[in-house]
């Protein structure tokens, strides 16, 4: 699934939204598995490490606030 994703989306999707061009290195679940997302192709996106780390931190912060 990872190789297929990077073949389809070689660039970081978040960087593209912000007008930057960065090679994607991380397979990310758009809706995290912990928040009910599924491990299917339509729930994945290619991100660079920096964007993936920022998204993961935001998800962890949300989880802590829910507790």
C-alpha positions as protocol buffer text, in pm:
chain_id: "A"
residue {
  index: 1
  type: UNK
  ca { x: 0 y: 0 z: 0 }
}
residue {
  index: 2
  type: UNK
  ca { x: 288 y: 234 z: 84 }
}
residue {
  index: 3
  type: UNK
  ca { x: 462 y: 192 z: -252 }
}
residue {
  index: 4
  type: UNK
  ca { x: 132 y: 238 z: -437 }
}
residue {
  index: 5
  type: UNK
  ca { x: 60 y: 558 z: -243 }
}
residue {
  index: 6
  type: UNK
  ca { x: 400 y: 712 z: -318 }
}
residue {
  index: 7
  type: UNK
  ca { x: 373 y: 613 z: -684 }
}
residue {
  index: 8
  type: UNK
  ca { x: 33 y: 788 z: -699 }
}
residue {
  index: 9
  type: UNK
  ca { x: 129 y: 1082 z: -473 }
}
residue {
  index: 10
  type: UNK
  ca { x: 508 y: 1138 z: -469 }
}
residue {
  index: 11
  type: UNK
  ca { x: 474 y: 1484 z: -310 }
}
residue {
  index: 12
  type: UNK
  ca { x: 358 y: 1583 z: 36 }
}
residue {
  index: 13
  type: UNK
  ca { x: -10 y: 1669 z: 12 }
}
residue {
  index: 14
  type: UNK
  ca { x: -1 y: 1924 z: 296 }
}
residue {
  index: 15
  type: UNK
  ca { x: 297 y: 2105 z: 145 }
}
residue {
  index: 16
  type: UNK
  ca { x: 114 y: 2113 z: -191 }
}
residue {
  index: 17
  type: UNK
  ca { x: -187 y: 2275 z: -20 }
}
residue {
  index: 18
  type: UNK
  ca { x: 51 y: 2542 z: 114 }
}
residue {
  index: 19
  type: UNK
  ca { x: 223 y: 2601 z: -220 }
}
residue {
  index: 20
  type: UNK
  ca { x: 542 y: 2411 z: -138 }
}
residue {
  index: 21
  type: UNK
  ca { x: 701 y: 2118 z: -319 }
}
residue {
  index: 22
  type: UNK
  ca { x: 836 y: 1850 z: -85 }
}
residue {
  index: 23
  type: UNK
  ca { x: 893 y: 1479 z: -145 }
}
residue {
  index: 24
  type: UNK
  ca { x: 659 y: 1261 z: 60 }
}
residue {
  index: 25
  type: UNK
  ca { x: 817 y: 1007 z: 295 }
}
residue {
  index: 26
  type: UNK
  ca { x: 530 y: 913 z: 528 }
}
residue {
  index: 27
  type: UNK
  ca { x: 204 y: 723 z: 468 }
}
residue {
  index: 28
  type: UNK
  ca { x: -57 y: 899 z: 679 }
}
residue {
  index: 29
  type: UNK
  ca { x: -413 y: 810 z: 772 }
}
residue {
  index: 30
  type: UNK
  ca { x: -626 y: 1119 z: 705 }
}
residue {
  index: 31
  type: UNK
  ca { x: -857 y: 1016 z: 989 }
}
residue {
  index: 32
  type: UNK
  ca { x: -633 y: 836 z: 1236 }
}
residue {
  index: 33
  type: UNK
  ca { x: -706 y: 477 z: 1324 }
}
residue {
  index: 34
  type: UNK
  ca { x: -741 y: 585 z: 1688 }
}
residue {
  index: 35
  type: UNK
  ca { x: -1014 y: 831 z: 1586 }
}
residue {
  index: 36
  type: UNK
  ca { x: -1207 y: 571 z: 1389 }
}
residue {
  index: 37
  type: UNK
  ca { x: -1039 y: 593 z: 1050 }
}
residue {
  index: 38
  type: UNK
  ca { x: -1000 y: 285 z: 835 }
}
residue {
  index: 39
  type: UNK
  ca { x: -680 y: 137 z: 692 }
}
residue {
  index: 40
  type: UNK
  ca { x: -796 y: 181 z: 332 }
}
residue {
  index: 41
  type: UNK
  ca { x: -648 y: 368 z: 37 }
}
residue {
  index: 42
  type: UNK
  ca { x: -910 y: 646 z: 43 }
}
residue {
  index: 43
  type: UNK
  ca { x: -810 y: 729 z: 403 }
}
residue {
  index: 44
  type: UNK
  ca { x: -440 y: 771 z: 331 }
}
residue {
  index: 45
  type: UNK
  ca { x: -228 y: 1057 z: 208 }
}
residue {
  index: 46
  type: UNK
  ca { x: 141 y: 1108 z: 141 }
}
residue {
  index: 47
  type: UNK
  ca { x: 315 y: 1353 z: 374 }
}
residue {
  index: 48
  type: UNK
  ca { x: 671 y: 1466 z: 439 }
}
residue {
  index: 49
  type: UNK
  ca { x: 814 y: 1388 z: 782 }
}
residue {
  index: 50
  type: UNK
  ca { x: 767 y: 1744 z: 910 }
}
residue {
  index: 51
  type: UNK
  ca { x: 398 y: 1760 z: 816 }
}
residue {
  index: 52
  type: UNK
  ca { x: 337 y: 1407 z: 947 }
}
residue {
  index: 53
  type: UNK
  ca { x: 497 y: 1494 z: 1282 }
}
residue {
  index: 54
  type: UNK
  ca { x: 287 y: 1811 z: 1314 }
}
residue {
  index: 55
  type: UNK
  ca { x: -35 y: 1624 z: 1229 }
}
residue {
  index: 56
  type: UNK
  ca { x: 49 y: 1344 z: 1474 }
}
residue {
  index: 57
  type: UNK
  ca { x: 115 y: 1598 z: 1750 }
}
residue {
  index: 58
  type: UNK
  ca { x: -222 y: 1763 z: 1685 }
}
residue {
  index: 59
  type: UNK
  ca { x: -394 y: 1424 z: 1700 }
}
residue {
  index: 60
  type: UNK
  ca { x: -225 y: 1335 z: 2030 }
}
residue {
  index: 61
  type: UNK
  ca { x: -320 y: 1675 z: 2173 }
}
residue {
  index: 62
  type: UNK
  ca { x: -685 y: 1622 z: 2074 }
}
residue {
  index: 63
  type: UNK
  ca { x: -681 y: 1278 z: 2237 }
}
residue {
  index: 64
  type: UNK
  ca { x: -544 y: 1420 z: 2563 }
}
residue {
  index: 65
  type: UNK
  ca { x: -810 y: 1693 z: 2569 }
}
residue {
  index: 66
  type: UNK
  ca { x: -1086 y: 1435 z: 2524 }
}
residue {
  index: 67
  type: UNK
  ca { x: -973 y: 1253 z: 2837 }
}
